[in-house]
Amino acid sequence: MDRSRRSFLRLGMLLGGGAGLELAGCTGQLEPGRTRQSEAVTNGSGASPGSAPAAQRGIDLEKWKSIRGEPYQVGRFGPLPGVCELPGPLAKRNWPDRNKYKDAARIPGMCQLCSTVCGIIGYVKNGRLLKVEGNPNDPNSRGHLCARGQAALNHQYHPERLLYPLRRVGRRGEGQWKRITWYEALDEIADRLRRVRESGHPEQFAFHQGRLRSADAVERFLSAFGTSTQLTHRALCSGSRRAANLTYLWESDWDLNDVENSKYILNFGSNAFEAHQGHVPFANRIQNGRFRNGAKLVTFDVRLSNTAGASDEWFAPFPGTDGAIALAMAHTILAENLHDADFINRWTNVTVDELRQHLRPYTPEWAEQVSGISAADIRRIAIEFAQCKPACTTMCNRGSSAHLNGYYNDRAIHLLNAIVGSVGRRGGWCWSPWSGVDPAMQPPPMPPRPKTWSVLEDPPEYPLANVWRRMRVGEIVYLYLLQGREKLQVYMTYNLDSPLTWPEESLTQQVLTDESLIEFHVCINCFYNETAHYADIVLPWTTYLERWDLDARASYNLRPYVGLRTPMVEPLGEARDIRDFFPDLARRIGGGMEKWYPESSVREYMEKWAANVPPNPKTGKRGLERLLEEGAWENPEVEPYYEPYNRPVSGEELAGAMLHPPRAELPPLPVAQVLEGPDELRAKYNHAVIVRDGKGIGILMDGRPLRGFMTPSRKFEIKSVFVHKIGRNEDCSELIARSGVKASNRPPQHSGYNTEIDPLPTWFQPKEHQNLAEDELVMTSFKWNVHNHGRTMNLKWLAEIVHSNPAWINPRTAERLGLNDGDWIEITAYFSQTLEETSPHLVHGERDATGRIVAGRMRIPIVTMEGIHPKALAISNSCGHWQYTNVAQAKRTPPEGGHTAGYDLDTFRDPDWERNMWWEDTSGGDPHRWKPNTGNGWNQNRVMPIAPDPITGQQSFHDTVVKVRKIG
Amino acid sequence: MIRLSRYEKLVEHITDCDRDILEFAAARAAVFRLLARLWGEELSRDLAELLSRPPLVEVLHAIADFSMPSRVEDRDLQQWAVDYCQLFVGPRGHLPPYQSVWMDRRLAGEAAASMERFLQLLNYRPVWSQRLMADHLAIQLDVMAELLERSTRPDAFSREERRWLADLLINYFRQHLCWPQRLLDQVARRAITPLYRSLAKMTDEFLRQECELMLGSGPGFDVHGCDSHP
């Protein structure tokens, strides 16, 4: 026996011979009474506390004999008794393996790798997820699932997942951590939050979310606490489109184009085949419309997206001119008398003549001058579109709305549908009031909403950000904190990656680092990222495959439905969902918060919420049990939401109702009196609003009481008095009451912040776009079909497809600037000159020799391609992580220095990893050594200025003027 | 029927109630337990103070230059906790001590499922203050200790059963304790504190010896060694 062996034996003797230490397991500080993951529906792989009594201990040799003799499969490290392989490169070698899913449970759930929330089925065996596919029962996604959804396994079993709560050690942003227990974490957070409450400024606790699909849980917690400072990313996403929809409809902020039944689909800048909210069900229906219904798809987009490329025709207009083209098309349709006069005169609040007058200056020739699209094409497309009425629809999204003039762009686009009368028609431009879970599902009683106010949540400069819905203006949050307009005692971030995904990366980092601006930061996330890096406590969040939700989004079936997000597998490590730990936190904070959490488990809460799902006639299962089996339920008794304005108001609803005529000289009269009166009386009161208990409920249309639109005029409001008045801070109480919709006047804090909003659809061009210099381009942004904005670059199956993002430049532009494919450029980005005039509160930064404010500079290689407008430069988002996982950073080797450095080549020996991480960039940032299609790309937000649409607050991601200079 | 290594002899000797053999197994089990404790969580004050007392401190130093302060201060505990975190917990670029990560580059892979099977065979659930997945090195070391302890009960198994018992022990070791060499190499290189460099060294040395004893394949042990066995 050698010396070392003897030393170990001596050590063992000492330890086992009464060293005074119980080494057989540890006595941990588990939270009293807490049963971990007790809500999970499967038995997982976690070794949880609680050992068997000593008397029962032994070794089950009979079982060993049985499993020893029949190994399922030979994996890479020999037979593992009774264990099947996970999918992956080795599984591929064994393909087809017909036994792989033989005994696997099929568990329905819902994806959350983007906002579309497609229904999914997880195959689970031995507590492990083997595969994810689309759930055919989901009425919206119909069993389709995109590449992101297929990468669920990368997300679930990523080796760098956060598994334990962490506490910062050292300075914020330094990157040093230690593990703490949930007990310690919740105690500290509760103590901080209790102090916020006691300070009398509950609004100084802000909850800042990225993608949120547990809205009920967040609302419950914030309302119970007493703060309404809930910050979102809506203004980075869809604020202008939603505001444009609300201006016309009030009832819904989301148009659901009935493309499956269309004959003509006119697309302004939407990339629905890749990245639109709800893109999977939308793309599926677009293709059905085209190939089953013969629809034509025409796309206007600065860039040749996959949607543009798959269209029948693609036009590349100058950035931000979609609205000009749409107005010129409207002009053409009226000029050609292809409009639907009946719809305009009956169901909009302007006449055909008024429209003609308004649209007179917007000729196709005028639009050609600003957009570069020929007048002849504008005319031709407009005529084609109108000839298909009413089965024709526009579609749009960030391509048209993420501009300084985005609100007007989208109003102009939507107008086309009113002019041809396709609003609400089968195959036309539709919507529904069901933007989420079927309202028949009622969660347990909610706390009353608090009445606090914060400039971060309701900035007074943006009049339409919050009057209908709480859309907020996310991109100003850090700037306003820096300006001292608000401070935060506790800042809780959730599924958020603001330094990467929000404009002005360095400003965001500066504010997140400053403990005088944000005193305490709790970050809830599945992975460490650029936001977590600036946290004080990081809480490990469950994946969407480990937690509960009822979820749905506005369905293209124009009906309500509900889907179930199910914990398919047990949470790994100590990951917990907010549904699980918010009750614990509330009980610690106390002061009445705890009473809003009477349920003993998350499952009990879900059972109450899903109680109204009716029984399945075949299985007899109802409520949560039914959803657990089927995954989703759509109410078949609800008719699709076509032409809701033509639906009659019932006699019961009309009881006691009054008619308020559009002409002020006529007095209000009871509905019954007018309906039973002479024809002349009915004619006088034609188009009068039906009001009951002070609220509008319908409109008298040609002698029939109809529901109408949910606007003050009960018509499709081409001319909006409301937006004009609300922009000026005028009292709109009466208009709001007539609509019957929950909206609000602007609060007293908005006094003095007046903005002129045109009541009619119009268009303007930002000053800085009007005279671009030879070396200046308009920088636009886009999203890939395999990524969301900030969360998917860590998924290797996706990163392998897209991991880098050189700037797209047209070959003609490149030639003019002396550039070749693969060259590196320096771009200097400028703050908007238009915003300098309209929004002086945003102005910050240094001016260059030209007198313009520089938002930032960055170096990036280019790719030249025809698929981009010659005056535009396109850079995708999703790339350029610097704190996300090593996959997201495309790193196999550790960076030099730093104790949290990454891996070296020997760390992992997964051959798939080693073989396929071919895109690692070893150039060290040297343009001369950089090889195309390597590295993890560049974050466009390094130079993107904060630039909200002055009306809605929507960030204008596609408007920044950049100067381009060749380097190297 | 099944091939056994020379460890079979060792197991058979146990039935003779050979005191030395029993003590040998118990001592090995105790070392496995200590390693499990050190890998499974941050060093507690109790354990640190125990390890810093003679004669343990001298033995540990002799094995792996394991040096402990004579008096354990809060800052020592903090420093070790930070080092433990950056090495094994994260938040990023760390060295997750899970077999699945090192075999398949993902969490909760085949190794975790296999470990669950072994835990079921033993009807055993180690108790830890943190929730660890079953293929965590600490759990694997702890299960080995448990197996050794149970296998040394002389009257618990028949002669035929002992052959299967030896088979189980060998298979367990081969499948779940041969893999960590690369992890240990990395820990030794990236540890900030001497404590965790020593832990890597001590674990490496002990597992090499066990590998030689169990599999006769010394001095190296790694995943390639695993593959070479039936």
Interface residues (C-beta under 8 A of the other chain):
Chain A: S4 R5 S7 F8 L9 R10 L11 G12 M13 L14 L15 G16 A19 G20 L21 L23 A24 G25 C26 T27 G28 Q29 L30 R36 G44 S45 G46 A47 S48 P49 G50 S51 A52 Q56 R57 G58 I59 D60 L61 K63 W64 K65 I67 R68 G75 R76 F77 G78 L80 P81 G82 V83 C84 E85 L86 G88 N126 G127 R128 L153 Q156 Y157 H158 P159 E160 R161 L162 L163 Y164 L166 V169 Q176 W177 K178 R179 T181 F527 Y528 A532 V538 L572 G573 E574 Q883 Y884 T885 N886 P894 H899 T900 A901 G902 Y903 D904 D906 T907 F908 R909 D910 D912 W913
Chain B: I2 E23 F24 A26 A27 R28 A29 A30 V31 R33 L34 A36 R37 G40 E41 E42 D46 L47 L50 P55 L56 V59 L60 A62 I63 Q78 A81 V82 Y84 C85 Q86 V89 G90 P91 R92 G93 H94 L95 P96 Y98 S100 V101 W102 M103 D104 R105 R106 L107 A108 G109 E110 A111 A112 A113 S114 M115 E116 R117 L119 Q120 L121 L122 N123 Y124 R125 P126 V127 W128 S129 Q130 R131 L132 M133 A134 D135 H136 I139 D142 A145 E146 L147 R150 S151 A156 F157 E161 W164 L165 D167 L168 N171 R174 Q175 W179 R182 D185 Q186 R190 I192 E205 F206 Q209 V223 C226 D227 H229
